[in-house]
Amino acid sequence: MPHAASRRLRRFYAAARRQWRRSLQFRVVGITLLLSAILVSAFGYTVASLISQGVLRTKVDTSKEQIQRGARAAAGDLEGYTQADDPGLPGKMRIVAIDLASSMDIPGAEVVILRQGTALGHAAPDNGATAVLQQGSMRKLREAVVGGRPGTYQQIATLDVGQGPTRFLVVGTLIITGGQPLELYYLLPLKAENDLVEFVALVVTATGVALVALLALIAATMTRLVVKPVRVAARTAQRLSAGLLDQRMQVKGEDDLARLAAAFNQMAANLQRQIVRLEEMSRLQRRFTSDVSHELRTPLTTVRMAADLLFASRDDFDPAAARSAELLQAELDRFEDLLTDLLEISRFDAGFAALDAEPTDLAPIVHRVAERLEALAERCKVPLRVEAPEDGAIAEVDPRRVERVLRNLLGNAIEHGEGKPVVVTLAIDEAAVAVTVRDHGVGLKTGEEKLVFNRFWRADPSRARQTGGTGLGLSISLEDARLHGGWLEAWGAPGKGAQFRLTLPVRSGDRLVSSPLRLVPDDARADEAALIGETP
């Protein structure tokens, strides 16, 4: 049972904490409830204390007046009894005590007269009041009455005079007679006053609880009036961000919230017009790019035929014309690649790109791409090495797109390798297959690992291209990776080279959670660990 209660308490605390973080209305009501409870409690305590003190002060003042009148009356009645051994004194004292008790008309009141610690008279019946006054708890009061200055003294104590422990106001004074003074004590029960104070405390508590609940209800109502439009605005904003551009808030009245709703609707309308305009411009741009790319195919074919003829006959030309024919052939090749890439980009932008996934062994693809770029690597004096598992790496991919991605990555690595080795690594696990292309060239600066995938971006615009690239290769490669549901990531550091990692799911449509290869190469991790004096 204790464990179950503890679990329920933890769940309740977690739910309350979650609601506190998420709900503005809950926080406002909670803070209002706490502050109002503190204020009402302080106010109620103050009121109850003042009322209790006032009732007790009134009781004390009234009791002092009564005992002073009683003392004067008793002194007059006992004027003829001045000797302690007078045989009529006890009876007379009893009559005086009874008269004094009956004159107060207070149920449960006791009157006791003492002389030198001996009861000379008391109210009937004797319920033990005399013995109570002779207890140690009443010693200070008796000492004040006997040994202090003439006057009236009081003490509040819980006494048992035969009806169980009861709270009493004990008032004492001296009766001045012709002989030795007598001690007169009134034992006045405070039951009525205690009942009044308890009733006042109950009323104040009930009123405070009702007031706190009312304040919480008012706070909840007022907060709801403010929070509800904010929640509506949040839901409307979520729908707008989801593409439902026709969503609007309802405008009621002319207050601040109504102006907020109207301003929000105006903003949404402006955003809708701007987005529609941008979409139309983007559509026109994509269509223009596609149309231009297609229209350029026909004149490019004609120019290609003429260029091929010139290139084939370049041996018959003078050296300058022959070189011009070679340059024309190279630029036409680059122009054709650019048109192909532009058409591919336009298909991605239009959402028409389709994935033809089939079970494919990536090891032959990696080796084939490396073999085709071997001539470029030799020309750039870049050693090229491929590390792939001997039993292959089969995954459901589009082989044409994967080969294009690897060709772009490896071509860029060779171009920026600066004569240092380039390593292509292939690995596979149960969920993903990954290929990394590592070069040791110029590397990437901080932040450039994201920029490399932008269209036509170049780290160093003054650097001459060795491969005649179009500037769209990495952008298309990123789209190919996303089409597979995979990742294409880059790492680099100045002077330490760069590494690109392509990660694809083994089964088409699966969601990637990890890669079998690290993005940061092991040699770079070892260098960083050595700099800080740690073991990699």
MOMO-V698952 format. One record per residue. N is the residue number from 1. RES is the residue in one letter. PSI is psi in whole degrees, 0 to 359 (* if undefined). NEAR is the number of other C-alpha atoms within 12 Angstrom. D_CENTER is the distance of its C-alpha to the mean C-alpha in Angstrom with 1 decimal. Layout:
{{N/RES/PSI/NEAR/D_CENTER} {N/RES/PSI/NEAR/D_CENTER}}
//
This chain:
{{1/M/313/7/31.5} {2/P/322/8/29.5} {3/H/319/9/27.5} {4/A/317/10/26.9} {5/A/321/11/25.8} {6/S/319/12/23.5} {7/R/317/13/21.9} {8/R/321/14/21.7} {9/L/319/14/20.0} {10/R/319/14/17.4} {11/R/319/14/16.8} {12/F/317/14/16.7} {13/Y/318/14/14.2} {14/A/318/14/11.8} {15/A/317/16/12.5} {16/A/319/17/12.1} {17/R/320/16/8.7} {18/R/319/15/7.5} {19/Q/324/18/9.7} {20/W/320/18/8.5} {21/R/326/14/5.0} {22/R/335/14/7.4} {23/S/116/22/10.6} {24/L/321/22/12.1} {25/Q/319/29/15.2} {26/F/319/26/13.9} {27/R/316/24/12.6} {28/V/315/29/15.9} {29/V/319/29/18.0} {30/G/316/26/16.5} {31/I/318/20/17.1} {32/T/318/27/20.5} {33/L/317/29/21.4} {34/L/311/20/20.7} {35/L/318/18/22.6} {36/S/324/28/25.4} {37/A/319/27/25.8} {38/I/314/18/26.3} {39/L/315/19/28.7} {40/V/321/27/30.6} {41/S/315/25/31.0} {42/A/317/17/32.4} {43/F/316/20/34.6} {44/G/320/28/35.8} {45/Y/318/23/36.6} {46/T/314/18/38.5} {47/V/315/22/40.5} {48/A/321/27/41.3} {49/S/317/21/42.4} {50/L/318/17/44.6} {51/I/316/23/46.2} {52/S/316/26/46.8} {53/Q/322/18/48.4} {54/G/317/17/50.4} {55/V/315/24/51.8} {56/L/321/28/52.7} {57/R/319/19/54.3} {58/T/319/17/56.4} {59/K/317/27/57.4} {60/V/315/30/58.4} {61/D/317/19/60.4} {62/T/319/21/62.2} {63/S/323/34/63.0} {64/K/318/29/64.4} {65/E/319/22/66.6} {66/Q/316/32/67.8} {67/I/329/40/68.6} {68/Q/319/28/70.5} {69/R/319/23/72.6} {70/G/321/38/73.0} {71/A/319/38/74.2} {72/R/318/23/76.7} {73/A/318/23/78.0} {74/A/322/38/78.2} {75/A/322/33/80.1} {76/G/319/20/82.6} {77/D/328/25/83.1} {78/L/19/36/83.6} {79/E/327/23/85.9} {80/G/354/18/89.0} {81/Y/92/26/87.3} {82/T/347/25/87.1} {83/Q/141/19/88.0} {84/A/333/25/85.7} {85/D/12/12/88.6} {86/D/124/16/89.6} {87/P/338/13/89.9} {88/G/355/18/88.6} {89/L/313/24/85.4} {90/P/316/25/83.2} {91/G/318/19/84.1} {92/K/320/28/83.7} {93/M/324/40/80.3} {94/R/317/28/79.1} {95/I/319/25/80.3} {96/V/317/34/78.5} {97/A/319/41/75.2} {98/I/318/28/75.4} {99/D/318/25/76.2} {100/L/320/37/73.3} {101/A/318/33/70.9} {102/S/332/22/72.2} {103/S/338/21/72.1} {104/M/333/26/68.3} {105/D/45/15/67.7} {106/I/114/20/64.5} {107/P/133/15/64.0} {108/G/2/31/63.7} {109/A/145/37/64.8} {110/E/142/44/67.0} {111/V/129/50/69.6} {112/V/136/50/71.0} {113/I/127/47/73.8} {114/L/148/35/74.2} {115/R/115/31/76.9} {116/Q/43/17/76.6} {117/G/4/22/74.0} {118/T/136/19/76.3} {119/A/118/31/75.5} {120/L/336/31/78.4} {121/G/150/37/76.9} {122/H/164/39/73.8} {123/A/147/35/72.9} {124/A/145/24/73.9} {125/P/162/20/72.8} {126/D/108/22/71.8} {127/N/19/23/68.3} {128/G/13/24/68.0} {129/A/322/34/67.0} {130/T/316/34/69.6} {131/A/325/22/68.2} {132/V/319/29/64.7} {133/L/337/40/65.8} {134/Q/3/25/67.5} {135/Q/163/18/64.3} {136/G/332/13/62.6} {137/S/338/18/59.6} {138/M/9/30/62.0} {139/R/318/18/63.9} {140/K/321/21/62.2} {141/L/314/30/62.9} {142/R/321/34/66.6} {143/E/322/24/67.0} {144/A/320/22/65.7} {145/V/317/30/68.1} {146/V/313/29/71.1} {147/G/349/17/70.6} {148/G/188/16/68.7} {149/R/154/12/69.9} {150/P/132/18/71.3} {151/G/194/24/68.5} {152/T/136/34/66.1} {153/Y/151/34/63.2} {154/Q/159/33/60.4} {155/Q/138/33/57.9} {156/I/127/26/55.3} {157/A/156/25/55.4} {158/T/115/23/54.8} {159/L/157/31/58.3} {160/D/107/23/60.0} {161/V/26/27/63.3} {162/G/352/17/63.9} {163/Q/23/15/61.1} {164/G/167/14/58.2} {165/P/125/15/55.9} {166/T/144/23/55.7} {167/R/125/25/54.3} {168/F/150/36/57.4} {169/L/112/38/58.2} {170/V/120/40/61.2} {171/V/132/43/63.4} {172/G/148/45/66.4} {173/T/178/43/69.3} {174/L/143/37/73.0} {175/I/115/38/76.1} {176/I/114/28/78.8} {177/T/184/24/82.2} {178/G/335/17/85.6} {179/G/217/18/84.9} {180/Q/138/21/81.9} {181/P/150/28/78.5} {182/L/153/36/76.6} {183/E/126/45/72.9} {184/L/126/53/71.4} {185/Y/133/49/67.9} {186/Y/126/49/66.1} {187/L/103/47/63.4} {188/L/116/41/61.4} {189/P/144/37/58.7} {190/L/26/33/55.3} {191/K/315/23/54.4} {192/A/318/22/54.5} {193/E/318/25/52.4} {194/N/319/23/49.8} {195/D/320/16/49.7} {196/L/316/20/49.2} {197/V/317/25/46.4} {198/E/321/20/44.7} {199/F/317/17/45.1} {200/V/317/25/43.7} {201/A/320/25/40.7} {202/L/316/18/40.2} {203/V/315/19/40.5} {204/V/319/26/38.1} {205/T/313/24/35.5} {206/A/319/17/35.9} {207/T/318/20/35.8} {208/G/316/28/32.7} {209/V/316/23/30.9} {210/A/320/18/32.1} {211/L/318/25/31.2} {212/V/315/29/27.6} {213/A/320/22/27.3} {214/L/318/19/28.9} {215/L/319/28/26.6} {216/A/319/28/23.5} {217/L/318/22/25.4} {218/I/316/20/26.2} {219/A/318/28/22.7} {220/A/319/26/21.5} {221/T/313/18/24.4} {222/M/320/17/24.1} {223/T/323/25/20.3} {224/R/323/23/21.1} {225/L/328/19/23.8} {226/V/320/23/21.5} {227/V/326/22/18.4} {228/K/312/22/20.7} {229/P/327/27/22.1} {230/V/318/24/18.8} {231/R/320/21/17.8} {232/V/318/25/21.3} {233/A/321/29/20.9} {234/A/315/19/17.8} {235/R/319/18/19.8} {236/T/319/26/22.8} {237/A/321/26/21.1} {238/Q/318/17/19.9} {239/R/322/18/23.5} {240/L/318/24/24.9} {241/S/336/17/23.0} {242/A/358/12/24.3} {243/G/358/16/27.8} {244/L/81/18/28.7} {245/L/352/23/30.0} {246/D/4/23/31.9} {247/Q/137/26/28.9} {248/R/158/30/29.0} {249/M/151/31/27.6} {250/Q/129/21/30.0} {251/V/122/21/31.4} {252/K/128/14/32.5} {253/G/196/12/34.3} {254/E/19/11/34.4} {255/D/189/13/31.6} {256/D/320/15/28.6} {257/L/324/23/26.6} {258/A/319/21/29.7} {259/R/324/18/30.1} {260/L/315/24/26.4} {261/A/319/30/27.2} {262/A/318/23/30.5} {263/A/321/19/29.1} {264/F/316/27/26.5} {265/N/321/26/29.5} {266/Q/318/19/31.5} {267/M/316/24/28.9} {268/A/320/29/28.7} {269/A/318/21/32.5} {270/N/317/17/32.8} {271/L/319/24/30.4} {272/Q/315/23/32.3} {273/R/319/16/35.6} {274/Q/317/16/34.4} {275/I/318/22/33.0} {276/V/317/18/36.2} {277/R/316/14/38.3} {278/L/321/15/36.5} {279/E/320/18/36.8} {280/E/319/16/40.5} {281/M/319/15/41.0} {282/S/319/18/39.4} {283/R/316/21/41.5} {284/L/322/18/44.6} {285/Q/316/20/43.8} {286/R/319/26/43.4} {287/R/320/23/46.5} {288/F/315/19/48.3} {289/T/316/27/47.4} {290/S/316/26/48.5} {291/D/317/20/51.6} {292/V/319/22/52.6} {293/S/318/28/52.0} {294/H/318/22/54.2} {295/E/331/16/56.8} {296/L/345/24/57.1} {297/R/317/22/58.0} {298/T/306/16/61.6} {299/P/329/17/62.6} {300/L/323/26/60.9} {301/T/319/18/63.0} {302/T/315/14/66.1} {303/V/324/22/65.2} {304/R/318/26/64.4} {305/M/317/17/67.8} {306/A/320/18/69.5} {307/A/319/25/67.4} {308/D/321/22/68.2} {309/L/315/19/71.9} {310/L/320/23/71.8} {311/F/322/25/69.8} {312/A/333/17/72.4} {313/S/16/19/75.2} {314/R/337/22/73.8} {315/D/337/17/76.4} {316/D/352/15/79.1} {317/F/166/16/77.4} {318/D/163/12/77.6} {319/P/320/13/74.8} {320/A/316/13/72.9} {321/A/322/17/73.0} {322/A/317/21/72.1} {323/R/323/19/69.1} {324/S/321/20/68.1} {325/A/320/27/68.4} {326/E/317/24/66.1} {327/L/320/20/63.4} {328/L/318/24/63.7} {329/Q/316/26/63.2} {330/A/317/22/60.1} {331/E/327/22/58.5} {332/L/320/28/59.3} {333/D/314/24/57.6} {334/R/322/24/54.5} {335/F/320/26/54.8} {336/E/319/27/54.9} {337/D/320/24/51.8} {338/L/317/28/50.0} {339/L/318/29/51.1} {340/T/315/26/50.0} {341/D/321/32/46.5} {342/L/318/33/46.3} {343/L/320/30/47.2} {344/E/317/31/44.6} {345/I/319/32/41.9} {346/S/326/30/43.0} {347/R/320/24/42.7} {348/F/314/25/39.1} {349/D/324/23/38.2} {350/A/352/20/39.9} {351/G/22/15/38.2} {352/F/359/14/41.6} {353/A/133/21/41.1} {354/A/147/19/41.7} {355/L/123/24/41.3} {356/D/77/18/44.4} {357/A/141/25/42.9} {358/E/153/20/45.4} {359/P/121/18/45.6} {360/T/140/26/46.6} {361/D/118/29/47.4} {362/L/343/39/45.7} {363/A/312/32/48.0} {364/P/326/25/51.0} {365/I/316/31/48.9} {366/V/314/39/47.7} {367/H/322/30/51.3} {368/R/318/21/52.7} {369/V/319/32/50.5} {370/A/320/35/51.3} {371/E/321/20/55.0} {372/R/333/19/55.0} {373/L/9/30/53.4} {374/E/321/24/55.7} {375/A/319/18/58.1} {376/L/320/27/55.4} {377/A/320/32/54.3} {378/E/322/22/57.9} {379/R/325/18/58.4} {380/C/0/26/55.4} {381/K/46/20/56.4} {382/V/116/29/53.1} {383/P/137/28/53.4} {384/L/128/35/51.6} {385/R/139/27/50.5} {386/V/130/29/48.9} {387/E/110/24/47.2} {388/A/150/27/46.9} {389/P/141/23/47.2} {390/E/329/16/50.8} {391/D/10/13/49.9} {392/G/179/22/48.0} {393/A/97/33/44.5} {394/I/129/34/44.6} {395/A/160/32/41.7} {396/E/97/28/41.5} {397/V/170/37/41.5} {398/D/105/32/43.5} {399/P/326/31/46.1} {400/R/316/22/47.0} {401/R/321/32/43.6} {402/V/318/44/42.8} {403/E/322/31/46.1} {404/R/319/30/45.3} {405/V/312/40/42.0} {406/L/324/44/43.8} {407/R/319/35/46.6} {408/N/315/35/44.4} {409/L/314/45/42.4} {410/L/322/48/45.6} {411/G/317/41/47.5} {412/N/321/44/44.9} {413/A/318/44/44.9} {414/I/318/43/48.7} {415/E/323/36/48.8} {416/H/11/39/46.4} {417/G/340/36/47.6} {418/E/41/27/50.2} {419/G/5/23/52.6} {420/K/161/28/50.2} {421/P/148/28/49.6} {422/V/128/39/47.2} {423/V/128/34/45.9} {424/V/124/38/44.8} {425/T/134/37/43.0} {426/L/134/39/42.5} {427/A/157/35/40.5} {428/I/146/32/39.3} {429/D/198/23/37.5} {430/E/332/20/36.8} {431/A/336/26/34.2} {432/A/157/34/34.8} {433/V/141/42/37.5} {434/A/148/43/37.1} {435/V/128/47/39.5} {436/T/143/42/39.1} {437/V/113/48/41.5} {438/R/126/47/41.7} {439/D/165/44/43.8} {440/H/39/35/44.5} {441/G/224/26/45.2} {442/V/334/27/43.7} {443/G/191/33/40.0} {444/L/145/29/37.1} {445/K/167/21/35.4} {446/T/128/16/31.7} {447/G/341/16/30.0} {448/E/348/22/33.2} {449/E/342/29/32.0} {450/K/328/23/30.3} {451/L/337/22/33.2} {452/V/340/35/35.9} {453/F/1/29/35.1} {454/N/152/20/35.6} {455/R/132/22/38.9} {456/F/19/21/41.8} {457/W/141/20/39.7} {458/R/135/27/41.7} {459/A/320/27/40.7} {460/D/98/16/44.1} {461/P/335/10/45.9} {462/S/352/7/49.1} {463/R/130/13/49.3} {464/A/139/13/51.9} {465/R/139/20/51.0} {466/Q/333/22/53.1} {467/T/357/29/52.2} {468/G/37/25/52.4} {469/G/164/31/48.9} {470/T/347/29/47.6} {471/G/2/31/44.2} {472/L/359/34/42.6} {473/G/309/37/42.7} {474/L/326/39/39.2} {475/S/317/33/37.7} {476/I/322/39/39.7} {477/S/319/41/38.8} {478/L/318/38/35.1} {479/E/322/35/35.7} {480/D/318/39/37.9} {481/A/317/36/35.2} {482/R/324/30/32.6} {483/L/329/29/35.3} {484/H/350/38/35.6} {485/G/26/28/31.9} {486/G/191/35/32.0} {487/W/145/31/30.9} {488/L/112/37/32.9} {489/E/159/35/31.6} {490/A/146/37/33.2} {491/W/146/34/33.2} {492/G/158/36/35.6} {493/A/141/27/36.4} {494/P/127/20/39.3} {495/G/352/18/42.5} {496/K/3/28/41.0} {497/G/194/36/41.2} {498/A/161/43/38.7} {499/Q/130/43/37.7} {500/F/139/45/36.7} {501/R/124/40/35.4} {502/L/122/49/35.8} {503/T/127/45/34.1} {504/L/147/50/35.1} {505/P/144/37/34.5} {506/V/320/36/37.5} {507/R/126/26/37.4} {508/S/132/28/37.0} {509/G/345/20/33.9} {510/D/157/19/31.9} {511/R/130/19/28.5} {512/L/140/26/28.4} {513/V/341/17/26.1} {514/S/170/23/28.2} {515/S/144/30/31.5} {516/P/350/26/34.6} {517/L/146/28/35.1} {518/R/148/28/33.0} {519/L/318/30/32.3} {520/V/123/27/33.2} {521/P/156/30/36.8} {522/D/322/16/37.9} {523/D/325/20/40.2} {524/A/322/27/37.6} {525/R/321/21/35.3} {526/A/321/16/38.3} {527/D/318/18/39.0} {528/E/320/18/35.5} {529/A/324/14/35.7} {530/A/327/13/39.2} {531/L/326/12/38.0} {532/I/6/11/35.5} {533/G/32/10/38.0} {534/E/165/11/36.2} {535/T/126/11/37.5} {536/P/*/15/36.3}}
//
